[in-house]
């Protein structure tokens, strides 16, 4: 596919990420979690959780489950007791990044509502539910009882497979030396893999050069600058 070279590189990085099942790359770090998602509705409880470090793929897995279960996405940072009572009884719900909430009454009522109406709820977070913040008595014990599965940070073999897939989707031929250069330097994050591929592609287009290790080095400098800008703004790259 022919693409016109771009002028100035966009900054900071923006990308439309695909969460389709066919775009999920399985590996040792996520095999158990993928099997858990595929096991639905034969789950051990109506409320379950999926947790792991940023960039480990939990959001992607959550979206895979949402597609196959027709779950409604809940914004747990905006939900309150009134909106919980307005949810469909027996419904199926996905709540991402629940550990970023205050763990208040709304979450307590949500868990009760799903269990009492025989609905389904999948929650995600960076740590296991028993470590999530709580402000309501008894919520901690409820969260501690929530079953689920943990994701691990991708290993180097999985990162390499993800890079090859991302370059392939862009119809880019890359030297093996570039993959060998990128893998040990990237953070163990699918998000980082996506960012570096986009930056390499855009640098090659801008400079009208074949993709090389040198362009990979330039891309890392841009990624570091992006990280610094995010840190200065009090944001994080996930």
GROMACS elastic network, one bead per residue, 0.5 to 0.9 nm:
[ bonds ]
;  ai    aj funct       b0    kb
    1   170     6  0.86962   500
    1   171     6  0.75211   500
    3     6     6  0.87483   500
    3   205     6  0.83889   500
    4   205     6  0.78162   500
    5   202     6  0.79068   500
    5   204     6  0.86648   500
    5   206     6  0.55693   500
    5   207     6  0.83777   500
    5   208     6  0.75001   500
    6     9     6  0.72119   500
    6   202     6  0.71914   500
    6   203     6  0.89404   500
    6   205     6  0.65722   500
    6   206     6  0.57158   500
    7    10     6  0.88960   500
    7   205     6  0.87917   500
    7   206     6  0.62010   500
    8    11     6  0.89027   500
    8   206     6  0.75930   500
    9    12     6  0.89417   500
    9   199     6  0.81858   500
    9   202     6  0.67950   500
    9   203     6  0.74760   500
    9   206     6  0.77827   500
   10    13     6  0.64570   500
   10    14     6  0.79576   500
   10   202     6  0.89114   500
   11    14     6  0.78795   500
   11   222     6  0.88906   500
   11   226     6  0.74901   500
   12   225     6  0.89782   500
   12   226     6  0.60183   500
   12   229     6  0.82037   500
   12   230     6  0.86213   500
   13   195     6  0.70839   500
   13   198     6  0.84794   500
   13   199     6  0.82223   500
   13   223     6  0.85937   500
   13   226     6  0.74097   500
   14   195     6  0.84630   500
   15   194     6  0.84697   500
   15   195     6  0.81106   500
   15   198     6  0.83284   500
   17   194     6  0.85358   500
   18    21     6  0.89245   500
   18    23     6  0.68341   500
   18    24     6  0.89115   500
   18    60     6  0.83130   500
   19    22     6  0.83732   500
   19    23     6  0.65430   500
   19    24     6  0.72283   500
   19    59     6  0.81301   500
   19    60     6  0.51623   500
   19    61     6  0.79338   500
   19    62     6  0.89419   500
   19    63     6  0.61858   500
   19    64     6  0.69073   500
   20    23     6  0.53548   500
   20    24     6  0.69166   500
   20    60     6  0.77718   500
   20    63     6  0.76290   500
   20    64     6  0.65315   500
   20    67     6  0.85381   500
   21    24     6  0.54677   500
   21    25     6  0.88506   500
   21    60     6  0.82859   500
   21    61     6  0.82664   500
   21    63     6  0.84907   500
   21    64     6  0.57535   500
   21    67     6  0.88572   500
   22    25     6  0.79659   500
   23   165     6  0.86580   500
   24    57     6  0.83459   500
   24    60     6  0.72549   500
   24    61     6  0.80074   500
   24    64     6  0.88160   500
   24   162     6  0.88285   500
   25    30     6  0.88825   500
   25   158     6  0.76730   500
   25   161     6  0.75117   500
   25   162     6  0.64583   500
   25   165     6  0.84596   500
   26    29     6  0.79094   500
   26    30     6  0.61939   500
   26    31     6  0.61560   500
   26    34     6  0.77338   500
   26   158     6  0.76374   500
   27    30     6  0.56372   500
   27    31     6  0.56890   500
   27   154     6  0.78426   500
   27   155     6  0.84143   500
   27   157     6  0.82030   500
   27   158     6  0.58554   500
   28    31     6  0.53604   500
   28    32     6  0.79755   500
   28   152     6  0.86382   500
   28   154     6  0.80397   500
   28   155     6  0.79376   500
   28   158     6  0.78683   500
   29    32     6  0.78232   500
   29    33     6  0.84876   500
   29    56     6  0.81494   500
   29   151     6  0.62284   500
   29   153     6  0.64144   500
   29   154     6  0.55106   500
   29   155     6  0.68183   500
   29   158     6  0.80049   500
   30    33     6  0.52608   500
   30    34     6  0.61207   500
   30    35     6  0.86368   500
   30    56     6  0.78814   500
   30    57     6  0.77253   500
   30    58     6  0.88551   500
   30   150     6  0.82810   500
   30   151     6  0.55393   500
   30   152     6  0.66420   500
   30   153     6  0.84782   500
   30   154     6  0.77758   500
   31    34     6  0.52035   500
   31    35     6  0.62101   500
   31    36     6  0.86227   500
   31   151     6  0.85470   500
   32    35     6  0.51145   500
   32    36     6  0.61653   500
   32    37     6  0.87588   500
   32   149     6  0.72872   500
   32   150     6  0.80267   500
   32   151     6  0.78548   500
   33    37     6  0.63069   500
   33    38     6  0.86534   500
   33    50     6  0.74502   500
   33    58     6  0.84379   500
   33    61     6  0.78863   500
   33   148     6  0.85731   500
   33   149     6  0.58528   500
   33   150     6  0.66419   500
   33   151     6  0.63195   500
   34    37     6  0.51253   500
   34    38     6  0.62058   500
   34    39     6  0.86104   500
   34    61     6  0.69207   500
   35    38     6  0.50306   500
   35    39     6  0.61075   500
   36    39     6  0.50991   500
   36    40     6  0.70457   500
   36    43     6  0.78269   500
   36   148     6  0.80359   500
   36   149     6  0.72653   500
   37    40     6  0.58183   500
   37    41     6  0.87547   500
   37    43     6  0.88115   500
   37    61     6  0.71798   500
   37    62     6  0.80420   500
   37    64     6  0.79433   500
   37    65     6  0.61057   500
   38    41     6  0.83468   500
   38    65     6  0.77467   500
   39    42     6  0.55068   500
   39    43     6  0.65738   500
   40    43     6  0.55159   500
   40    65     6  0.82441   500
   40    69     6  0.83777   500
   41    44     6  0.89016   500
   41    46     6  0.88443   500
   41    69     6  0.86292   500
   41   120     6  0.87359   500
   42    45     6  0.85383   500
   43    46     6  0.71508   500
   43    47     6  0.87559   500
   43    48     6  0.78538   500
   43   147     6  0.89154   500
   43   148     6  0.89209   500
   44    47     6  0.85983   500
   44    48     6  0.80069   500
   44   147     6  0.71176   500
   44   148     6  0.85860   500
   45    48     6  0.63417   500
   45   115     6  0.86292   500
   45   120     6  0.84373   500
   45   146     6  0.76411   500
   45   147     6  0.70156   500
   46   114     6  0.70952   500
   46   115     6  0.60871   500
   46   118     6  0.68431   500
   46   119     6  0.64211   500
   46   121     6  0.63695   500
   46   122     6  0.84551   500
   47   111     6  0.70421   500
   47   114     6  0.72610   500
   47   115     6  0.71529   500
   47   119     6  0.82985   500
   47   120     6  0.59037   500
   47   122     6  0.60450   500
   47   123     6  0.77579   500
   47   146     6  0.63968   500
   47   147     6  0.75643   500
   47   148     6  0.87837   500
   48   120     6  0.82195   500
   48   121     6  0.63547   500
   48   122     6  0.51008   500
   48   123     6  0.63879   500
   48   124     6  0.87991   500
   48   146     6  0.55905   500
   48   147     6  0.52249   500
   48   148     6  0.51905   500
   48   149     6  0.85123   500
   49   121     6  0.82215   500
   49   122     6  0.54074   500
   49   124     6  0.55664   500
   49   125     6  0.78368   500
   49   128     6  0.77929   500
   49   129     6  0.72385   500
   49   146     6  0.67490   500
   49   147     6  0.63099   500
   49   149     6  0.66895   500
   49   150     6  0.84705   500
   50    58     6  0.66124   500
   50    61     6  0.86930   500
   50    62     6  0.80885   500
   50   122     6  0.73097   500
   50   123     6  0.62453   500
   50   125     6  0.66887   500
   50   126     6  0.85074   500
   50   127     6  0.87132   500
   50   128     6  0.77873   500
   50   129     6  0.88294   500
   50   147     6  0.87854   500
   50   148     6  0.56152   500
   50   149     6  0.52953   500
   50   150     6  0.58371   500
   50   151     6  0.73832   500
   51    56     6  0.89709   500
   51    58     6  0.66491   500
   51    97     6  0.89711   500
   51   123     6  0.82753   500
   51   124     6  0.53739   500
   51   126     6  0.50884   500
   51   127     6  0.54418   500
   51   128     6  0.58722   500
   51   129     6  0.80720   500
   51   148     6  0.79631   500
   51   149     6  0.66709   500
   51   151     6  0.59838   500
   51   152     6  0.87611   500
   52    55     6  0.83392   500
   52    56     6  0.62113   500
   52    57     6  0.80829   500
   52    58     6  0.67898   500
   52   124     6  0.82510   500
   52   125     6  0.66410   500
   52   127     6  0.59937   500
   52   128     6  0.79692   500
   52   149     6  0.88048   500
   52   150     6  0.55634   500
   52   152     6  0.58901   500
   52   153     6  0.73507   500
   53    56     6  0.56647   500
   53    57     6  0.85983   500
   53    58     6  0.84808   500
   53   125     6  0.81466   500
   53   126     6  0.50321   500
   53   127     6  0.74500   500
   53   151     6  0.73754   500
   53   152     6  0.68857   500
   53   153     6  0.63000   500
   53   189     6  0.85790   500
   54    57     6  0.77788   500
   54    58     6  0.82095   500
   54   125     6  0.88558   500
   54   126     6  0.66321   500
   54   153     6  0.80543   500
   54   189     6  0.69619   500
   54   190     6  0.88319   500
   54   191     6  0.85304   500
   54   237     6  0.85783   500
   54   238     6  0.53952   500
   55    58     6  0.77271   500
   55    59     6  0.85643   500
   55   153     6  0.72674   500
   55   154     6  0.82881   500
   55   187     6  0.89893   500
   55   188     6  0.72275   500
   55   190     6  0.51001   500
   55   191     6  0.55099   500
   55   192     6  0.76548   500
   55   237     6  0.89809   500
   55   238     6  0.56458   500
   56    59     6  0.83869   500
   56    60     6  0.89460   500
   56   151     6  0.64099   500
   56   152     6  0.62882   500
   56   153     6  0.50376   500
   56   154     6  0.61561   500
   56   188     6  0.76788   500
   56   189     6  0.58686   500
   56   190     6  0.64654   500
   56   191     6  0.85438   500
   57    60     6  0.52015   500
   57    61     6  0.62348   500
   57    62     6  0.85787   500
   57   151     6  0.76545   500
   57   152     6  0.89860   500
   57   153     6  0.85747   500
   57   154     6  0.86833   500
   57   189     6  0.82433   500
   57   190     6  0.69533   500
   57   191     6  0.88266   500
   58    61     6  0.50391   500
   58    62     6  0.59853   500
   58    63     6  0.85565   500
   58    96     6  0.87418   500
   58   124     6  0.68501   500
   58   125     6  0.81124   500
   58   126     6  0.88497   500
   58   150     6  0.89415   500
   58   151     6  0.71672   500
   59    63     6  0.62013   500
   59    64     6  0.86380   500
   59    96     6  0.70195   500
   59    97     6  0.85761   500
   59   124     6  0.75299   500
   60    63     6  0.51233   500
   60    64     6  0.62677   500
   60    65     6  0.87286   500
   61    65     6  0.62620   500
   61    66     6  0.85381   500
   62    65     6  0.51260   500
   62    66     6  0.60915   500
   62    67     6  0.86778   500
   62    94     6  0.70880   500
   62    95     6  0.86427   500
   62    96     6  0.77192   500
   62   122     6  0.75311   500
   62   123     6  0.82724   500
   62   124     6  0.76419   500
   63    67     6  0.61245   500
   63    68     6  0.86434   500
   63    94     6  0.83310   500
   64    67     6  0.52673   500
   64    68     6  0.64335   500
   64    69     6  0.86437   500
   65    68     6  0.52007   500
   65    69     6  0.59044   500
   65    70     6  0.80559   500
   65    71     6  0.77457   500
   65    94     6  0.84789   500
   65   122     6  0.86073   500
   66    69     6  0.51972   500
   66    70     6  0.53842   500
   66    72     6  0.72448   500
   66    73     6  0.78269   500
   66    92     6  0.84286   500
   66    93     6  0.77505   500
   66    94     6  0.67021   500
   66   122     6  0.89365   500
   67    70     6  0.53149   500
   67    71     6  0.70043   500
   68    71     6  0.79855   500
   69    92     6  0.70688   500
   69    93     6  0.88143   500
   70    92     6  0.70549   500
   70    93     6  0.83860   500
   71    91     6  0.74667   500
   71    94     6  0.61001   500
   71   120     6  0.83598   500
   71   121     6  0.83937   500
   72    91     6  0.79402   500
   72    92     6  0.62059   500
   72    94     6  0.60498   500
   72    95     6  0.86608   500
   73    92     6  0.89053   500
   73    93     6  0.58669   500
   73    95     6  0.61339   500
   73    96     6  0.80161   500
   74    77     6  0.87417   500
   74    78     6  0.85200   500
   74    79     6  0.74194   500
   74    93     6  0.66699   500
   74    94     6  0.59766   500
   74    95     6  0.51012   500
   74    96     6  0.75986   500
   75    78     6  0.55062   500
   75    79     6  0.60410   500
   75    94     6  0.88727   500
   75    95     6  0.65449   500
   75    96     6  0.75275   500
   75    98     6  0.89136   500
   76    79     6  0.50417   500
   76    80     6  0.81448   500
   76    95     6  0.62839   500
   76    96     6  0.75508   500
   76    97     6  0.80403   500
   76    98     6  0.63966   500
   76   100     6  0.87050   500
   76   101     6  0.67398   500
   76   106     6  0.82272   500
   76   107     6  0.75258   500
   77    80     6  0.85585   500
   77    97     6  0.89954   500
   77    98     6  0.79113   500
   77   100     6  0.76503   500
   77   101     6  0.55801   500
   77   102     6  0.81142   500
   79    82     6  0.81270   500
   79    83     6  0.60858   500
   79    84     6  0.70531   500
   79   106     6  0.65396   500
   79   107     6  0.82233   500
   80    83     6  0.54212   500
   80    84     6  0.63372   500
   80    85     6  0.89460   500
   80   104     6  0.89018   500
   80   105     6  0.76194   500
   80   107     6  0.79948   500
   80   109     6  0.88693   500
   81    84     6  0.51621   500
   81    85     6  0.65214   500
   81    86     6  0.89165   500
   81   105     6  0.67592   500
   81   107     6  0.81842   500
   81   108     6  0.89135   500
   81   109     6  0.66113   500
   81   110     6  0.79342   500
   82    85     6  0.53559   500
   82    86     6  0.65822   500
   82   106     6  0.82908   500
   83    87     6  0.66143   500
   83   106     6  0.85320   500
   84    87     6  0.54045   500
   84    88     6  0.89091   500
   84   106     6  0.70063   500
   84   107     6  0.87230   500
   84   109     6  0.69798   500
   84   110     6  0.59473   500
   84   113     6  0.75524   500
   85    88     6  0.83025   500
   85    89     6  0.88193   500
   85   109     6  0.83689   500
   85   110     6  0.83862   500
   85   113     6  0.77290   500
   86    89     6  0.86161   500
   87    90     6  0.88630   500
   87    91     6  0.74588   500
   87   113     6  0.87932   500
   88    91     6  0.52591   500
   88    92     6  0.85498   500
   88   117     6  0.89934   500
   88   119     6  0.87983   500
   89    92     6  0.89840   500
   89   113     6  0.77978   500
   89   114     6  0.75840   500
   89   116     6  0.87535   500
   89   117     6  0.54173   500
   89   118     6  0.77468   500
   89   119     6  0.67907   500
   90   113     6  0.87116   500
   90   114     6  0.67991   500
   90   115     6  0.86543   500
   90   116     6  0.84717   500
   90   118     6  0.50708   500
   90   120     6  0.72169   500
   91   114     6  0.75897   500
   91   117     6  0.80823   500
   91   118     6  0.79505   500
   91   120     6  0.64025   500
   91   121     6  0.84443   500
   92   114     6  0.83065   500
   92   119     6  0.56025   500
   92   121     6  0.59249   500
   92   122     6  0.83969   500
   93   114     6  0.87203   500
   93   119     6  0.80004   500
   93   120     6  0.60728   500
   93   122     6  0.64611   500
   93   123     6  0.85414   500
   94   120     6  0.84445   500
   94   121     6  0.57578   500
   94   123     6  0.60429   500
   94   124     6  0.82738   500
   95    98     6  0.63586   500
   95   121     6  0.73880   500
   95   122     6  0.62397   500
   95   124     6  0.65075   500
   96    99     6  0.85965   500
   96   122     6  0.81765   500
   96   123     6  0.57558   500
   96   125     6  0.68504   500
   97   100     6  0.56886   500
   97   101     6  0.77236   500
   97   123     6  0.73189   500
   97   124     6  0.52162   500
   97   126     6  0.73680   500
   98   101     6  0.55611   500
   98   102     6  0.86682   500
   98   103     6  0.80437   500
   98   107     6  0.87469   500
   98   123     6  0.63911   500
   98   124     6  0.60071   500
   98   125     6  0.56303   500
   98   126     6  0.88335   500
   98   129     6  0.87221   500
   98   132     6  0.78134   500
   99   102     6  0.77075   500
   99   103     6  0.76726   500
   99   124     6  0.76880   500
   99   125     6  0.52261   500
   99   126     6  0.69881   500
   99   127     6  0.75616   500
   99   128     6  0.89413   500
   99   129     6  0.76301   500
   99   131     6  0.81857   500
   99   132     6  0.50275   500
   99   133     6  0.66079   500
  100   103     6  0.84421   500
  100   125     6  0.77517   500
  100   132     6  0.81023   500
  100   133     6  0.81297   500
  101   104     6  0.78383   500
  101   107     6  0.87486   500
  101   132     6  0.84669   500
  101   133     6  0.74162   500
  101   134     6  0.86998   500
  102   107     6  0.88847   500
  102   132     6  0.85748   500
  102   133     6  0.59391   500
  102   134     6  0.62252   500
  102   135     6  0.68030   500
  103   106     6  0.77472   500
  103   107     6  0.60357   500
  103   108     6  0.76152   500
  103   132     6  0.72856   500
  103   133     6  0.53685   500
  103   135     6  0.55978   500
  103   136     6  0.70742   500
  103   139     6  0.76955   500
  103   140     6  0.87735   500
  104   107     6  0.57748   500
  104   108     6  0.66321   500
  104   109     6  0.89885   500
  104   133     6  0.86242   500
  104   134     6  0.61455   500
  104   135     6  0.51474   500
  104   136     6  0.55511   500
  104   139     6  0.81844   500
  105   108     6  0.50032   500
  105   109     6  0.61093   500
  105   110     6  0.84702   500
  105   135     6  0.77157   500
  105   136     6  0.60976   500
  105   139     6  0.84668   500
  106   109     6  0.51898   500
  106   110     6  0.60428   500
  106   111     6  0.87564   500
  107   111     6  0.62979   500
  107   112     6  0.86526   500
  107   139     6  0.81168   500
  108   111     6  0.54556   500
  108   112     6  0.64379   500
  108   113     6  0.86802   500
  108   136     6  0.73969   500
  108   138     6  0.83133   500
  108   139     6  0.58021   500
  108   142     6  0.81226   500
  109   112     6  0.50307   500
  109   113     6  0.58821   500
  109   114     6  0.85627   500
  110   113     6  0.50372   500
  110   114     6  0.61824   500
  110   115     6  0.85988   500
  110   121     6  0.88951   500
  111   114     6  0.53926   500
  111   115     6  0.62811   500
  111   116     6  0.85659   500
  111   121     6  0.79484   500
  111   142     6  0.80874   500
  111   143     6  0.88238   500
  112   115     6  0.52725   500
  112   116     6  0.59327   500
  112   117     6  0.84765   500
  113   116     6  0.52238   500
  113   117     6  0.60315   500
  113   118     6  0.83546   500
  113   119     6  0.79832   500
  114   117     6  0.54157   500
  114   118     6  0.59142   500
  114   120     6  0.61014   500
  114   121     6  0.67604   500
  115   118     6  0.52395   500
  115   119     6  0.62988   500
  115   120     6  0.77022   500
  115   121     6  0.88498   500
  116   119     6  0.77631   500
  117   120     6  0.89992   500
  122   148     6  0.89423   500
  123   129     6  0.87836   500
  124   127     6  0.85641   500
  124   128     6  0.87869   500
  124   129     6  0.85948   500
  125   128     6  0.70747   500
  125   129     6  0.75110   500
  125   132     6  0.81690   500
  126   129     6  0.89386   500
  126   132     6  0.89775   500
  127   130     6  0.81345   500
  127   131     6  0.63123   500
  127   132     6  0.71606   500
  127   150     6  0.82271   500
  128   131     6  0.57578   500
  128   132     6  0.71812   500
  128   143     6  0.88027   500
  128   144     6  0.82856   500
  128   148     6  0.83496   500
  128   149     6  0.84808   500
  128   150     6  0.75189   500
  129   132     6  0.52170   500
  129   133     6  0.87563   500
  129   140     6  0.83073   500
  129   143     6  0.52682   500
  129   144     6  0.60044   500
  129   145     6  0.84577   500
  129   146     6  0.69746   500
  129   147     6  0.87061   500
  129   148     6  0.89503   500
  130   133     6  0.84168   500
  130   140     6  0.63383   500
  130   141     6  0.76348   500
  130   142     6  0.84893   500
  130   143     6  0.54455   500
  130   145     6  0.79496   500
  130   146     6  0.82763   500
  131   134     6  0.88812   500
  131   140     6  0.83711   500
  131   143     6  0.85313   500
  131   144     6  0.81396   500
  132   140     6  0.79505   500
  132   143     6  0.79473   500
  133   140     6  0.80722   500
  134   137     6  0.79249   500
  134   138     6  0.89406   500
  134   139     6  0.63910   500
  134   140     6  0.61636   500
  135   139     6  0.77133   500
  135   140     6  0.86097   500
  136   139     6  0.56185   500
  136   140     6  0.78356   500
  137   140     6  0.71878   500
  137   141     6  0.85371   500
  138   141     6  0.53457   500
  138   142     6  0.63562   500
  138   143     6  0.87940   500
  139   143     6  0.61331   500
  139   144     6  0.85081   500
  140   143     6  0.51421   500
  140   144     6  0.60577   500
  140   145     6  0.86849   500
  141   144     6  0.50169   500
  141   145     6  0.63657   500
  141   146     6  0.89562   500
  142   145     6  0.53171   500
  142   146     6  0.66856   500
  143   146     6  0.51725   500
  143   147     6  0.86973   500
  144   147     6  0.81027   500
  151   154     6  0.86950   500
  152   155     6  0.83883   500
  153   188     6  0.56709   500
  153   189     6  0.67552   500
  154   157     6  0.79715   500
  154   158     6  0.58103   500
  154   159     6  0.62301   500
  154   188     6  0.54355   500
  154   189     6  0.65329   500
  154   190     6  0.76600   500
  155   158     6  0.54206   500
  155   159     6  0.62979   500
  155   160     6  0.87322   500
  155   188     6  0.67649   500
  156   159     6  0.50334   500
  156   160     6  0.60959   500
  156   161     6  0.86575   500
  156   183     6  0.60979   500
  156   184     6  0.69645   500
  156   188     6  0.76409   500
  157   160     6  0.51733   500
  157   161     6  0.64015   500
  157   162     6  0.87660   500
  157   183     6  0.83567   500
  158   161     6  0.50795   500
  158   162     6  0.61857   500
  158   163     6  0.86326   500
  159   162     6  0.50302   500
  159   163     6  0.61446   500
  159   164     6  0.86592   500
  159   183     6  0.64777   500
  159   186     6  0.85420   500
  159   188     6  0.72197   500
  159   189     6  0.77400   500
  159   190     6  0.71629   500
  159   193     6  0.71287   500
  160   163     6  0.51449   500
  160   164     6  0.62666   500
  160   165     6  0.86389   500
  160   179     6  0.65767   500
  160   180     6  0.81592   500
  160   182     6  0.83861   500
  160   183     6  0.61102   500
  160   193     6  0.89151   500
  161   164     6  0.51982   500
  161   165     6  0.61908   500
  161   166     6  0.86491   500
  162   165     6  0.50805   500
  162   166     6  0.61214   500
  162   167     6  0.86067   500
  162   190     6  0.74382   500
  162   193     6  0.71738   500
  162   194     6  0.84890   500
  163   166     6  0.51064   500
  163   167     6  0.61094   500
  163   168     6  0.83672   500
  163   179     6  0.73991   500
  163   182     6  0.88187   500
  163   183     6  0.84546   500
  163   190     6  0.88631   500
  163   193     6  0.61257   500
  163   194     6  0.76063   500
  163   196     6  0.88917   500
  163   197     6  0.71919   500
  164   167     6  0.52367   500
  164   168     6  0.59478   500
  164   169     6  0.85827   500
  164   174     6  0.84823   500
  164   179     6  0.78571   500
  165   169     6  0.61266   500
  165   170     6  0.87656   500
  166   169     6  0.51724   500
  166   170     6  0.66288   500
  166   171     6  0.88233   500
  166   172     6  0.87912   500
  166   193     6  0.81910   500
  166   194     6  0.70208   500
  166   197     6  0.68657   500
  166   198     6  0.88709   500
  167   170     6  0.52509   500
  167   171     6  0.63629   500
  167   172     6  0.52256   500
  167   173     6  0.71790   500
  167   174     6  0.75190   500
  167   197     6  0.65918   500
  167   198     6  0.88036   500
  167   201     6  0.84762   500
  168   172     6  0.56667   500
  168   173     6  0.72959   500
  168   174     6  0.89979   500
  169   172     6  0.75661   500
  170   173     6  0.89487   500
  170   201     6  0.83462   500
  172   201     6  0.79961   500
  172   211     6  0.82360   500
  173   210     6  0.87073   500
  173   211     6  0.76361   500
  174   177     6  0.83003   500
  174   178     6  0.67551   500
  174   179     6  0.78463   500
  174   210     6  0.83859   500
  174   211     6  0.60482   500
  174   212     6  0.70832   500
  175   178     6  0.54650   500
  175   179     6  0.71932   500
  175   211     6  0.76536   500
  175   212     6  0.67755   500
  175   213     6  0.81074   500
  176   179     6  0.53372   500
  176   180     6  0.63813   500
  176   181     6  0.86464   500
  177   181     6  0.60541   500
  177   182     6  0.86332   500
  177   212     6  0.82061   500
  177   213     6  0.69406   500
  178   182     6  0.60531   500
  178   183     6  0.85929   500
  178   211     6  0.84430   500
  178   212     6  0.63378   500
  178   213     6  0.50067   500
  178   214     6  0.87274   500
  178   216     6  0.69284   500
  179   182     6  0.51107   500
  179   183     6  0.60047   500
  179   213     6  0.86344   500
  180   183     6  0.57708   500
  180   184     6  0.73689   500
  181   184     6  0.67123   500
  181   185     6  0.70585   500
  181   213     6  0.70150   500
  181   216     6  0.79673   500
  181   217     6  0.87927   500
  182   185     6  0.53981   500
  182   186     6  0.60523   500
  182   193     6  0.88471   500
  182   196     6  0.86425   500
  182   213     6  0.85021   500
  182   216     6  0.72463   500
  182   217     6  0.86950   500
  182   220     6  0.88386   500
  183   186     6  0.55970   500
  183   187     6  0.84516   500
  183   188     6  0.87496   500
  183   193     6  0.87856   500
  184   187     6  0.80370   500
  184   188     6  0.89286   500
  185   220     6  0.87490   500
  186   189     6  0.76031   500
  186   192     6  0.66959   500
  186   193     6  0.71532   500
  186   196     6  0.85179   500
  186   220     6  0.86698   500
  187   190     6  0.86326   500
  187   192     6  0.64942   500
  187   193     6  0.82513   500
  188   191     6  0.88304   500
  188   192     6  0.75972   500
  188   193     6  0.84184   500
  189   192     6  0.52455   500
  189   193     6  0.65217   500
  189   194     6  0.88764   500
  189   238     6  0.78024   500
  190   193     6  0.50277   500
  190   194     6  0.63260   500
  190   195     6  0.86948   500
  190   238     6  0.87107   500
  191   194     6  0.51724   500
  191   195     6  0.62375   500
  191   196     6  0.87552   500
  191   237     6  0.79554   500
  191   238     6  0.61306   500
  192   195     6  0.50253   500
  192   196     6  0.61536   500
  192   197     6  0.85948   500
  192   223     6  0.85762   500
  192   237     6  0.83217   500
  192   238     6  0.79101   500
  193   196     6  0.53980   500
  193   197     6  0.63006   500
  193   198     6  0.87757   500
  194   197     6  0.53256   500
  194   198     6  0.63264   500
  194   199     6  0.87217   500
  195   198     6  0.52933   500
  195   199     6  0.62178   500
  195   200     6  0.86373   500
  195   223     6  0.75599   500
  196   199     6  0.50788   500
  196   200     6  0.60329   500
  196   201     6  0.85213   500
  196   216     6  0.78613   500
  196   219     6  0.62821   500
  196   220     6  0.70784   500
  196   222     6  0.89059   500
  196   223     6  0.70660   500
  197   200     6  0.51505   500
  197   201     6  0.61227   500
  197   202     6  0.86105   500
  197   216     6  0.87814   500
  197   219     6  0.84905   500
  198   201     6  0.51640   500
  198   202     6  0.61823   500
  198   203     6  0.85681   500
  198   219     6  0.89108   500
  199   202     6  0.51768   500
  199   203     6  0.60281   500
  199   204     6  0.85370   500
  199   216     6  0.84607   500
  199   218     6  0.87606   500
  199   219     6  0.55427   500
  199   220     6  0.84873   500
  199   222     6  0.77053   500
  199   223     6  0.79558   500
  200   203     6  0.51444   500
  200   204     6  0.61291   500
  200   205     6  0.86007   500
  200   211     6  0.72304   500
  200   212     6  0.88031   500
  200   215     6  0.62242   500
  200   216     6  0.60168   500
  200   218     6  0.80131   500
  200   219     6  0.56292   500
  200   220     6  0.88777   500
  201   204     6  0.52754   500
  201   205     6  0.62741   500
  201   206     6  0.86386   500
  201   211     6  0.75752   500
  201   215     6  0.89870   500
  202   205     6  0.50521   500
  202   206     6  0.59938   500
  202   207     6  0.84939   500
  203   206     6  0.50289   500
  203   207     6  0.60168   500
  203   208     6  0.81617   500
  203   209     6  0.83572   500
  203   211     6  0.85414   500
  203   215     6  0.68014   500
  203   216     6  0.89208   500
  203   218     6  0.80577   500
  203   219     6  0.73884   500
  204   207     6  0.52305   500
  204   208     6  0.55803   500
  204   209     6  0.51391   500
  204   210     6  0.62066   500
  204   211     6  0.58455   500
  204   212     6  0.85896   500
  204   215     6  0.69788   500
  205   209     6  0.68547   500
  205   210     6  0.85453   500
  206   209     6  0.80443   500
  207   210     6  0.87671   500
  209   212     6  0.83832   500
  209   215     6  0.87858   500
  210   215     6  0.86964   500
  211   214     6  0.81016   500
  211   215     6  0.62723   500
  211   216     6  0.78052   500
  212   215     6  0.52985   500
  212   216     6  0.63925   500
  212   217     6  0.88176   500
  213   217     6  0.62323   500
  213   218     6  0.87332   500
  214   217     6  0.50693   500
  214   218     6  0.64714   500
  214   219     6  0.87065   500
  215   218     6  0.50127   500
  215   219     6  0.61390   500
  215   220     6  0.86791   500
  216   220     6  0.63287   500
  216   221     6  0.88473   500
  217   220     6  0.51875   500
  217   221     6  0.65750   500
  217   222     6  0.89464   500
  218   221     6  0.51530   500
  218   222     6  0.64901   500
  218   223     6  0.87285   500
  219   222     6  0.50873   500
  219   223     6  0.61320   500
  219   224     6  0.85936   500
  220   224     6  0.60768   500
  220   225     6  0.85266   500
  221   224     6  0.51086   500
  221   225     6  0.62442   500
  221   226     6  0.86475   500
  222   226     6  0.61448   500
  222   227     6  0.86201   500
  223   227     6  0.62037   500
  223   228     6  0.86298   500
  224   227     6  0.50393   500
  224   228     6  0.62025   500
  224   229     6  0.86236   500
  225   228     6  0.50574   500
  225   229     6  0.61493   500
  225   230     6  0.85978   500
  226   229     6  0.51113   500
  226   230     6  0.61907   500
  226   231     6  0.85849   500
  226   237     6  0.88609   500
  227   230     6  0.50880   500
  227   231     6  0.61012   500
  227   232     6  0.85716   500
  227   235     6  0.88760   500
  227   236     6  0.76259   500
  227   237     6  0.69644   500
  228   232     6  0.60926   500
  228   233     6  0.85750   500
  229   232     6  0.50959   500
  229   233     6  0.62789   500
  229   234     6  0.86863   500
  229   235     6  0.84759   500
  230   233     6  0.50632   500
  230   234     6  0.61806   500
  230   236     6  0.59062   500
  230   237     6  0.72157   500
  231   235     6  0.55238   500
  231   236     6  0.64344   500
  231   237     6  0.87762   500
  232   235     6  0.75077   500
  233   236     6  0.87289   500
